[in-house]
């Protein structure tokens, strides 16, 4: 397994592979034949950034059996998804901010994220794994009341599009079996979510394959695979950690 990380080191944006407490810096493009350099920097000497800059973020709804069973939802025939803008991304350690125009609850949602590795359009299940660079931790934060604010139109994208509502990272882990993973969310140290990825209706790779039938996915694009039971509102001052063994811990605060 390789863990790709992107950082700010003394005012310079760099990327490389993380091994324990050190980063081996690479040159070029993370998504197109990056080449190793001789530079090695300690993790504690950098500011960790989001591991990539997606051109688009696609979020899933109703993709877990446990959630569907609790809410009496039918299994969808196709992935149900919405969009989150790149302007909403937030680095590990950053603060999720209550939107000024919204005074209702903001929920955390711990999720597995899929990062696209190369242009992907109309791929088959047999080849889709070749188009995925790896996996990351996501907090798909949501201004929850906005979704049902207008009875004529469910406002998923608006509820999820505010600045800072899409923390993800700290790394992109390659060579991971996504369906063996467990997602844990902790709110102020207390476990609120603990669920297996293999409860998904559409697996991470199937999501990529099916979504690619409708649009071209580009290197760095992020698919957030939906969440399971336990998502809940955050209070100011809270610390939220999304933990996926093999990928790491995404930690942010809420204000």
Phi and psi in degrees as GROMACS dihedral restraints (atoms count N, CA, C in turn):
[ dihedral_restraints ]
;  ai    aj    ak    al  type     phi  dphi    fc
    3     4     5     6     1  -115.6    20    10
    4     5     6     7     1   139.4    20    10
    6     7     8     9     1  -114.9    20    10
    7     8     9    10     1   109.5    20    10
    9    10    11    12     1   -86.3    20    10
   10    11    12    13     1   136.6    20    10
   12    13    14    15     1  -135.8    20    10
   13    14    15    16     1   150.4    20    10
   15    16    17    18     1  -126.0    20    10
   16    17    18    19     1   132.4    20    10
   18    19    20    21     1  -142.2    20    10
   19    20    21    22     1   164.2    20    10
   21    22    23    24     1  -106.1    20    10
   22    23    24    25     1   116.6    20    10
   24    25    26    27     1  -121.2    20    10
   25    26    27    28     1   107.3    20    10
   27    28    29    30     1    55.1    20    10
   28    29    30    31     1    40.2    20    10
   30    31    32    33     1    86.1    20    10
   31    32    33    34     1     1.5    20    10
   33    34    35    36     1  -113.3    20    10
   34    35    36    37     1   133.5    20    10
   36    37    38    39     1   -82.9    20    10
   37    38    39    40     1   124.4    20    10
   39    40    41    42     1  -133.8    20    10
   40    41    42    43     1   161.1    20    10
   42    43    44    45     1  -138.7    20    10
   43    44    45    46     1   159.6    20    10
   45    46    47    48     1  -180.0    20    10
   46    47    48    49     1  -164.8    20    10
   48    49    50    51     1  -106.0    20    10
   49    50    51    52     1   138.7    20    10
   51    52    53    54     1   -96.9    20    10
   52    53    54    55     1   130.8    20    10
   54    55    56    57     1  -136.6    20    10
   55    56    57    58     1    98.5    20    10
   57    58    59    60     1    66.4    20    10
   58    59    60    61     1  -117.0    20    10
   60    61    62    63     1  -104.1    20    10
   61    62    63    64     1    15.0    20    10
   63    64    65    66     1  -129.5    20    10
   64    65    66    67     1   154.2    20    10
   66    67    68    69     1  -118.1    20    10
   67    68    69    70     1   124.6    20    10
   69    70    71    72     1   -90.7    20    10
   70    71    72    73     1   113.8    20    10
   72    73    74    75     1   -78.5    20    10
   73    74    75    76     1   138.4    20    10
   75    76    77    78     1  -113.9    20    10
   76    77    78    79     1   159.6    20    10
   78    79    80    81     1  -113.6    20    10
   79    80    81    82     1   161.1    20    10
   81    82    83    84     1    92.7    20    10
   82    83    84    85     1  -136.2    20    10
   84    85    86    87     1  -120.7    20    10
   85    86    87    88     1   124.4    20    10
   87    88    89    90     1   -53.8    20    10
   88    89    90    91     1   -30.0    20    10
   90    91    92    93     1   -99.0    20    10
   91    92    93    94     1     2.2    20    10
   93    94    95    96     1  -147.9    20    10
   94    95    96    97     1    79.8    20    10
   96    97    98    99     1    61.8    20    10
   97    98    99   100     1    51.5    20    10
   99   100   101   102     1   -63.1    20    10
  100   101   102   103     1   147.6    20    10
  102   103   104   105     1  -118.7    20    10
  103   104   105   106     1   137.8    20    10
  105   106   107   108     1   -70.3    20    10
  106   107   108   109     1   147.5    20    10
  108   109   110   111     1  -111.7    20    10
  109   110   111   112     1  -179.4    20    10
  111   112   113   114     1   -90.1    20    10
  112   113   114   115     1    -0.4    20    10
  114   115   116   117     1   -80.2    20    10
  115   116   117   118     1   130.3    20    10
  117   118   119   120     1  -127.9    20    10
  118   119   120   121     1   128.4    20    10
  120   121   122   123     1  -126.9    20    10
  121   122   123   124     1   146.1    20    10
  123   124   125   126     1   -74.6    20    10
  124   125   126   127     1   143.5    20    10
  126   127   128   129     1   -60.4    20    10
  127   128   129   130     1   -34.3    20    10
  129   130   131   132     1   -77.6    20    10
  130   131   132   133     1     2.7    20    10
  132   133   134   135     1  -104.9    20    10
  133   134   135   136     1     8.1    20    10
  135   136   137   138     1  -127.5    20    10
  136   137   138   139     1   164.0    20    10
  138   139   140   141     1  -100.3    20    10
  139   140   141   142     1   122.3    20    10
  141   142   143   144     1   -77.7    20    10
  142   143   144   145     1   130.8    20    10
  144   145   146   147     1  -106.2    20    10
  145   146   147   148     1   174.1    20    10
  147   148   149   150     1   -60.4    20    10
  148   149   150   151     1   143.4    20    10
  150   151   152   153     1   -69.6    20    10
  151   152   153   154     1   -12.8    20    10
  153   154   155   156     1  -155.7    20    10
  154   155   156   157     1   173.4    20    10
  156   157   158   159     1  -120.7    20    10
  157   158   159   160     1    92.1    20    10
  159   160   161   162     1   -68.1    20    10
  160   161   162   163     1   146.5    20    10
  162   163   164   165     1   -78.2    20    10
  163   164   165   166     1   -24.7    20    10
  165   166   167   168     1  -155.1    20    10
  166   167   168   169     1   154.2    20    10
  168   169   170   171     1  -126.2    20    10
  169   170   171   172     1   125.7    20    10
  171   172   173   174     1  -114.8    20    10
  172   173   174   175     1   123.1    20    10
  174   175   176   177     1  -110.8    20    10
  175   176   177   178     1   145.4    20    10
  177   178   179   180     1  -103.5    20    10
  178   179   180   181     1   150.4    20    10
  180   181   182   183     1  -125.7    20    10
  181   182   183   184     1   147.1    20    10
  183   184   185   186     1    51.9    20    10
  184   185   186   187     1    60.3    20    10
  186   187   188   189     1  -119.8    20    10
  187   188   189   190     1    10.0    20    10
  189   190   191   192     1  -126.7    20    10
  190   191   192   193     1   133.8    20    10
  192   193   194   195     1   -60.6    20    10
  193   194   195   196     1   -40.0    20    10
  195   196   197   198     1   -63.7    20    10
  196   197   198   199     1   -40.4    20    10
  198   199   200   201     1   -68.4    20    10
  199   200   201   202     1   -43.5    20    10
  201   202   203   204     1   -61.3    20    10
  202   203   204   205     1   -41.9    20    10
  204   205   206   207     1   -64.9    20    10
  205   206   207   208     1   -41.9    20    10
  207   208   209   210     1   -66.0    20    10
  208   209   210   211     1   -36.7    20    10
  210   211   212   213     1  -102.2    20    10
  211   212   213   214     1    10.9    20    10
  213   214   215   216     1    55.5    20    10
  214   215   216   217     1    47.7    20    10
  216   217   218   219     1  -102.5    20    10
  217   218   219   220     1   143.1    20    10
  219   220   221   222     1   -77.6    20    10
  220   221   222   223     1   152.1    20    10
  222   223   224   225     1   -67.8    20    10
  223   224   225   226     1   125.5    20    10
  225   226   227   228     1   -71.1    20    10
  226   227   228   229     1   153.2    20    10
  228   229   230   231     1   -84.2    20    10
  229   230   231   232     1   -21.6    20    10
  231   232   233   234     1  -137.3    20    10
  232   233   234   235     1   155.3    20    10
  234   235   236   237     1   -57.3    20    10
  235   236   237   238     1   135.9    20    10
  237   238   239   240     1  -102.2    20    10
  238   239   240   241     1   115.9    20    10
  240   241   242   243     1  -138.1    20    10
  241   242   243   244     1   162.5    20    10
  243   244   245   246     1  -134.4    20    10
  244   245   246   247     1   176.6    20    10
  246   247   248   249     1  -117.1    20    10
  247   248   249   250     1   145.9    20    10
  249   250   251   252     1  -123.2    20    10
  250   251   252   253     1   138.7    20    10
  252   253   254   255     1   -80.8    20    10
  253   254   255   256     1   151.7    20    10
  255   256   257   258     1   -58.9    20    10
  256   257   258   259     1   -24.3    20    10
  258   259   260   261     1   -66.7    20    10
  259   260   261   262     1   -13.2    20    10
  261   262   263   264     1   -90.9    20    10
  262   263   264   265     1    -1.3    20    10
  264   265   266   267     1   -71.6    20    10
  265   266   267   268     1   152.4    20    10
  267   268   269   270     1  -142.1    20    10
  268   269   270   271     1   136.8    20    10
  270   271   272   273     1   -76.4    20    10
  271   272   273   274     1   158.9    20    10
  273   274   275   276     1   -54.4    20    10
  274   275   276   277     1   137.9    20    10
  276   277   278   279     1    87.9    20    10
  277   278   279   280     1   -11.3    20    10
  279   280   281   282     1   -77.8    20    10
  280   281   282   283     1   171.9    20    10
  282   283   284   285     1  -106.2    20    10
  283   284   285   286     1   123.2    20    10
  285   286   287   288     1   -74.7    20    10
  286   287   288   289     1   126.6    20    10
  288   289   290   291     1  -108.8    20    10
  289   290   291   292     1   132.6    20    10
  291   292   293   294     1   -60.1    20    10
  292   293   294   295     1   123.7    20    10
  294   295   296   297     1   -59.4    20    10
  295   296   297   298     1   137.9    20    10
  297   298   299   300     1   -64.1    20    10
  298   299   300   301     1   -30.8    20    10
  300   301   302   303     1   -90.8    20    10
  301   302   303   304     1     9.4    20    10
  303   304   305   306     1  -143.9    20    10
  304   305   306   307     1   125.4    20    10
  306   307   308   309     1  -112.8    20    10
  307   308   309   310     1    13.6    20    10
  309   310   311   312     1   -88.8    20    10
  310   311   312   313     1  -175.1    20    10
  312   313   314   315     1   -70.7    20    10
  313   314   315   316     1   143.1    20    10
  315   316   317   318     1  -111.0    20    10
  316   317   318   319     1   121.3    20    10
  318   319   320   321     1   -93.5    20    10
  319   320   321   322     1   145.9    20    10
  321   322   323   324     1   -91.6    20    10
  322   323   324   325     1   149.8    20    10
  324   325   326   327     1  -142.1    20    10
  325   326   327   328     1   106.1    20    10
  327   328   329   330     1   -74.7    20    10
  328   329   330   331     1   129.8    20    10
  330   331   332   333     1  -145.4    20    10
  331   332   333   334     1   157.3    20    10
  333   334   335   336     1   -85.2    20    10
  334   335   336   337     1   134.9    20    10
  336   337   338   339     1  -111.9    20    10
  337   338   339   340     1   140.1    20    10
  339   340   341   342     1  -105.9    20    10
  340   341   342   343     1   128.3    20    10
  342   343   344   345     1  -107.9    20    10
  343   344   345   346     1   123.2    20    10
  345   346   347   348     1   -73.2    20    10
  346   347   348   349     1   140.5    20    10
  348   349   350   351     1  -103.0    20    10
  349   350   351   352     1   -25.0    20    10
  351   352   353   354     1  -154.9    20    10
  352   353   354   355     1   161.7    20    10
  354   355   356   357     1   -51.2    20    10
  355   356   357   358     1   132.4    20    10
  357   358   359   360     1  -135.2    20    10
  358   359   360   361     1   116.0    20    10
  360   361   362   363     1  -148.6    20    10
  361   362   363   364     1   126.8    20    10
  363   364   365   366     1    55.1    20    10
  364   365   366   367     1    44.9    20    10
  366   367   368   369     1   -86.6    20    10
  367   368   369   370     1   158.0    20    10
  369   370   371   372     1   -93.3    20    10
  370   371   372   373     1   164.2    20    10
  372   373   374   375     1   -63.2    20    10
  373   374   375   376     1   -30.4    20    10
  375   376   377   378     1   -66.6    20    10
  376   377   378   379     1   -26.9    20    10
  378   379   380   381     1  -113.1    20    10
  379   380   381   382     1    -5.6    20    10
  381   382   383   384     1   -63.1    20    10
  382   383   384   385     1   -32.4    20    10
  384   385   386   387     1   -59.9    20    10
  385   386   387   388     1   -28.8    20    10
  387   388   389   390     1   -68.8    20    10
  388   389   390   391     1   -15.7    20    10
  390   391   392   393     1   -98.5    20    10
  391   392   393   394     1     0.0    20    10
  393   394   395   396     1  -103.8    20    10
  394   395   396   397     1   125.4    20    10
  396   397   398   399     1   -74.8    20    10
  397   398   399   400     1   -45.8    20    10
  399   400   401   402     1   174.6    20    10
  400   401   402   403     1  -157.2    20    10
  402   403   404   405     1  -134.4    20    10
  403   404   405   406     1   152.8    20    10
  405   406   407   408     1  -145.7    20    10
  406   407   408   409     1   171.4    20    10
  408   409   410   411     1   -93.5    20    10
  409   410   411   412     1   140.8    20    10
  411   412   413   414     1  -133.7    20    10
  412   413   414   415     1   140.1    20    10
  414   415   416   417     1  -110.6    20    10
  415   416   417   418     1   101.9    20    10
  417   418   419   420     1   -84.8    20    10
  418   419   420   421     1    70.6    20    10
  420   421   422   423     1   -64.9    20    10
  421   422   423   424     1   148.0    20    10
  423   424   425   426     1  -142.1    20    10
  424   425   426   427     1   128.7    20    10
  426   427   428   429     1   -79.7    20    10
  427   428   429   430     1    86.6    20    10
  429   430   431   432     1   -60.7    20    10
  430   431   432   433     1   -42.9    20    10
  432   433   434   435     1   -66.1    20    10
  433   434   435   436     1   -21.9    20    10
  435   436   437   438     1   -66.1    20    10
  436   437   438   439     1   -30.7    20    10
  438   439   440   441     1   -53.0    20    10
  439   440   441   442     1   -45.4    20    10
  441   442   443   444     1  -106.5    20    10
  442   443   444   445     1    17.8    20    10
  444   445   446   447     1   -62.9    20    10
  445   446   447   448     1   -39.5    20    10
  447   448   449   450     1  -108.9    20    10
  448   449   450   451     1   116.0    20    10
  450   451   452   453     1   -65.0    20    10
  451   452   453   454     1   -15.6    20    10
  453   454   455   456     1   -88.2    20    10
  454   455   456   457     1   -10.5    20    10
  456   457   458   459     1  -158.8    20    10
  457   458   459   460     1   116.7    20    10
  459   460   461   462     1   -73.9    20    10
  460   461   462   463     1   118.6    20    10
  462   463   464   465     1   -95.8    20    10
  463   464   465   466     1    65.8    20    10
  465   466   467   468     1   -63.3    20    10
  466   467   468   469     1   -49.7    20    10
  468   469   470   471     1   -65.0    20    10
  469   470   471   472     1   -42.7    20    10
  471   472   473   474     1   -62.4    20    10
  472   473   474   475     1   -40.8    20    10
  474   475   476   477     1   -65.8    20    10
  475   476   477   478     1   -20.5    20    10
  477   478   479   480     1  -115.1    20    10
  478   479   480   481     1     7.0    20    10
  480   481   482   483     1  -104.5    20    10
  481   482   483   484     1    -0.3    20    10
  483   484   485   486     1   -65.9    20    10
  484   485   486   487     1   153.9    20    10
  486   487   488   489     1   -55.8    20    10
  487   488   489   490     1   141.1    20    10
  489   490   491   492     1    76.6    20    10
  490   491   492   493     1     1.1    20    10
  492   493   494   495     1   -86.6    20    10
  493   494   495   496     1     8.5    20    10
  495   496   497   498     1  -131.7    20    10
  496   497   498   499     1    69.4    20    10
  498   499   500   501     1   -70.2    20    10
  499   500   501   502     1   140.7    20    10
  501   502   503   504     1  -154.8    20    10
  502   503   504   505     1   159.6    20    10
  504   505   506   507     1   129.8    20    10
  505   506   507   508     1  -160.4    20    10
  507   508   509   510     1   -82.2    20    10
  508   509   510   511     1   -13.3    20    10
  510   511   512   513     1  -135.6    20    10
  511   512   513   514     1   170.2    20    10
  513   514   515   516     1  -109.5    20    10
  514   515   516   517     1   115.6    20    10
  516   517   518   519     1   -96.2    20    10
  517   518   519   520     1   126.3    20    10
  519   520   521   522     1   -98.2    20    10
  520   521   522   523     1   169.3    20    10
  522   523   524   525     1    53.8    20    10
  523   524   525   526     1    43.3    20    10
  525   526   527   528     1  -112.0    20    10
  526   527   528   529     1   140.2    20    10
  528   529   530   531     1   -85.9    20    10
  529   530   531   532     1   101.9    20    10
  531   532   533   534     1   -62.9    20    10
  532   533   534   535     1   -31.7    20    10
  534   535   536   537     1   -77.2    20    10
  535   536   537   538     1    -4.9    20    10
  537   538   539   540     1   -93.5    20    10
  538   539   540   541     1    -1.8    20    10
  540   541   542   543     1   -85.3    20    10
  541   542   543   544     1   156.3    20    10
  543   544   545   546     1  -123.5    20    10
  544   545   546   547     1   133.2    20    10
  546   547   548   549     1  -104.8    20    10
  547   548   549   550     1   126.7    20    10
  549   550   551   552     1  -121.6    20    10
  550   551   552   553     1   132.8    20    10
  552   553   554   555     1  -118.3    20    10
  553   554   555   556     1   130.4    20    10
  555   556   557   558     1  -118.9    20    10
  556   557   558   559     1   131.5    20    10
  558   559   560   561     1  -111.4    20    10
  559   560   561   562     1   114.1    20    10
  561   562   563   564     1    51.8    20    10
  562   563   564   565     1    41.2    20    10
  564   565   566   567     1    85.7    20    10
  565   566   567   568     1    -9.1    20    10
  567   568   569   570     1   -97.5    20    10
  568   569   570   571     1   129.1    20    10
  570   571   572   573     1   -68.6    20    10
  571   572   573   574     1   122.5    20    10
  573   574   575   576     1  -111.6    20    10
  574   575   576   577     1   -24.5    20    10
  576   577   578   579     1  -134.8    20    10
  577   578   579   580     1   141.0    20    10
  579   580   581   582     1  -158.4    20    10
  580   581   582   583     1    94.7    20    10
  582   583   584   585     1  -141.2    20    10
  583   584   585   586     1   153.0    20    10
  585   586   587   588     1   -88.2    20    10
  586   587   588   589     1   140.7    20    10
  588   589   590   591     1   -62.5    20    10
  589   590   591   592     1   -29.8    20    10
  591   592   593   594     1   -73.5    20    10
  592   593   594   595     1     5.8    20    10
  594   595   596   597     1   -87.5    20    10
  595   596   597   598     1     3.0    20    10
  597   598   599   600     1   -69.7    20    10
  598   599   600   601     1   142.5    20    10
  600   601   602   603     1   -66.4    20    10
  601   602   603   604     1   -46.8    20    10
  603   604   605   606     1  -114.4    20    10
  604   605   606   607     1   118.6    20    10
  606   607   608   609     1   -63.1    20    10
  607   608   609   610     1   163.5    20    10
  609   610   611   612     1   -53.4    20    10
  610   611   612   613     1   -44.2    20    10
  612   613   614   615     1   -70.5    20    10
  613   614   615   616     1   -34.7    20    10
  615   616   617   618     1   -67.8    20    10
  616   617   618   619     1   -34.0    20    10
  618   619   620   621     1   -60.0    20    10
  619   620   621   622     1   -46.8    20    10
  621   622   623   624     1   -59.9    20    10
  622   623   624   625     1   -46.7    20    10
  624   625   626   627     1   -61.7    20    10
  625   626   627   628     1   -46.5    20    10
  627   628   629   630     1   -71.1    20    10
  628   629   630   631     1   -41.2    20    10
  630   631   632   633     1   -66.5    20    10
  631   632   633   634     1   -33.2    20    10
  633   634   635   636     1   -66.5    20    10
  634   635   636   637     1   -14.7    20    10
  636   637   638   639     1   -73.0    20    10
  637   638   639   640     1   -20.0    20    10
  639   640   641   642     1  -108.2    20    10
  640   641   642   643     1   -15.9    20    10
  642   643   644   645     1  -157.7    20    10
  643   644   645   646     1   159.6    20    10
  645   646   647   648     1   -84.6    20    10
  646   647   648   649     1   123.7    20    10
  648   649   650   651     1   -92.8    20    10
  649   650   651   652     1   136.2    20    10
  651   652   653   654     1  -110.1    20    10
  652   653   654   655     1   159.1    20    10
  654   655   656   657     1   -54.2    20    10
  655   656   657   658     1   130.4    20    10
  657   658   659   660     1    92.7    20    10
  658   659   660   661     1   -12.6    20    10
  660   661   662   663     1   -62.2    20    10
  661   662   663   664     1   148.0    20    10
  663   664   665   666     1  -120.8    20    10
  664   665   666   667     1   127.4    20    10
  666   667   668   669     1  -110.6    20    10
  667   668   669   670     1   120.7    20    10
  669   670   671   672     1   -98.7    20    10
  670   671   672   673     1   125.0    20    10
  672   673   674   675     1   -83.1    20    10
  673   674   675   676     1     8.8    20    10
  675   676   677   678     1    86.5    20    10
  676   677   678   679     1   168.3    20    10
  678   679   680   681     1  -120.8    20    10
  679   680   681   682     1   167.0    20    10
  681   682   683   684     1  -110.1    20    10
  682   683   684   685     1  -160.3    20    10
  684   685   686   687     1   -63.7    20    10
  685   686   687   688     1   149.7    20    10
  687   688   689   690     1   107.4    20    10
  688   689   690   691     1    -8.4    20    10
  690   691   692   693     1   -58.8    20    10
  691   692   693   694     1   138.9    20    10
  693   694   695   696     1  -154.2    20    10
  694   695   696   697     1   166.6    20    10
  696   697   698   699     1   -72.9    20    10
  697   698   699   700     1   154.4    20    10
  699   700   701   702     1  -105.5    20    10
  700   701   702   703     1   148.2    20    10
  702   703   704   705     1  -109.0    20    10
  703   704   705   706     1   151.4    20    10
  705   706   707   708     1   -52.7    20    10
  706   707   708   709     1   135.8    20    10
  708   709   710   711     1    92.3    20    10
  709   710   711   712     1    -6.3    20    10
  711   712   713   714     1   -71.7    20    10
  712   713   714   715     1   150.9    20    10
  714   715   716   717     1  -111.9    20    10
  715   716   717   718     1   130.5    20    10
  717   718   719   720     1  -120.0    20    10
  718   719   720   721     1   127.2    20    10
  720   721   722   723     1  -121.3    20    10
  721   722   723   724     1   128.7    20    10
  723   724   725   726     1  -107.7    20    10
  724   725   726   727     1   119.7    20    10
  726   727   728   729     1  -120.0    20    10
  727   728   729   730     1   125.0    20    10
  729   730   731   732     1  -131.4    20    10
  730   731   732   733     1   114.1    20    10
  732   733   734   735     1   -58.6    20    10
  733   734   735   736     1   131.1    20    10
  735   736   737   738     1    96.7    20    10
  736   737   738   739     1   -19.3    20    10
  738   739   740   741     1  -111.3    20    10
  739   740   741   742     1   -45.4    20    10
  741   742   743   744     1   131.0    20    10
  742   743   744   745     1  -160.4    20    10
  744   745   746   747     1  -123.8    20    10
  745   746   747   748     1   124.9    20    10
  747   748   749   750     1   -98.4    20    10
  748   749   750   751     1   116.6    20    10
  750   751   752   753     1  -120.6    20    10
  751   752   753   754     1   130.1    20    10
  753   754   755   756     1  -143.0    20    10
  754   755   756   757     1   160.4    20    10
  756   757   758   759     1  -109.8    20    10
  757   758   759   760     1   167.3    20    10
  759   760   761   762     1  -125.7    20    10
  760   761   762   763     1   136.7    20    10
